[in-house]
Amino acid sequence: MDESIGIRERTRGAMRGELADVALRLFEERGYDETPVDEISTAAGISPRTFYRYFGTKEDVLFADLPPTSVDLSELLTEHLSKLSPWEALHQTLRNVSERMQTQRGRWSRLLRVVNTSDSLRAGHLEQHMNLAQTLIPVIAPQLEGPASSSALRARVLVHTALTCFDTAFSHWAEHESDIEILDAVDIAFSTFSDATPETR
């Protein structure tokens, strides 16, 4: 039983990956807003109904695997907080995400360039980060000194700043990937903030 479930999950994952590749190619050629689900389904040789078995919306084709939401960041962050300051723990957590991206760097840079061409996709990406921040703030807050009210605010600032550093580095790398590596871009973004700010505990 477990083996058959594993096979089904692998098959489902392969189909999702194939659909995502087809959709990304069409988005690059025609634009995200100009490419309906019907055209993606036709190009992939399936029906729109089958498409929706794998993705709830057209946006999910891009956002389902878009870093950093494809990784359990709360778990990674908790691990890093056991030995690092809050800011450096956020840095290393998002650096780990970048390391995982290296095996599919071409796909990630193409994907982000598509996101940056659409107002609706940029808004969706921002909402995704806002939701992600809400899962990380409670992990960081107990590590900060001071009253709970101020710790919560400081945690919010740290998390949103870290996600901005990551997103800015990711965007810069996607636009200039021949000139800079993603890990270097992430390190530069985080060090730019930390160099101008006292260490936070």
Secondary structure as UniProt FT lines:
FT   HELIX           2..30
FT   TURN            33..34
FT   HELIX           37..44
FT   HELIX           48..54
FT   TURN            58..59
FT   HELIX           60..63
FT   TURN            64..65
FT   TURN            67..70
FT   HELIX           73..81
FT   TURN            82..83
FT   HELIX           86..101
FT   HELIX           102..104
FT   HELIX           105..115
FT   TURN            116..117
FT   HELIX           119..140
FT   HELIX           141..143
FT   HELIX           148..175
FT   TURN            177..179
FT   HELIX           182..195
//
